[in-house]
């Protein structure tokens, strides 16, 4: 079963429900979807991790929104270490 990592921001401030729509659409298509907050990106034991998961274990990664402005560039630098073909949007 293919797996999607859906990175989202603070859903309380979301202007739409795209994170729910995309998750449900992928699940209906037979994907396993893991939803994590942008803020859960971190370096753990010298490896990039998101919510305790290895981002390279996912078939696709889809960052929705930009997350907190204060940490945007840090997160983009972390994500840039991953192969571009893993992202729905580069």
Secondary structure, DSSP 4 states (H G I P E B T S, - for coil): --EEEEEE--GGG-SS-HHHHHHHHHHHTT-EEEEEEGGGEEEETTEEEETTB-GGGSSEEEE-S---GGGHHHHHHHHTTS-GGGBS--
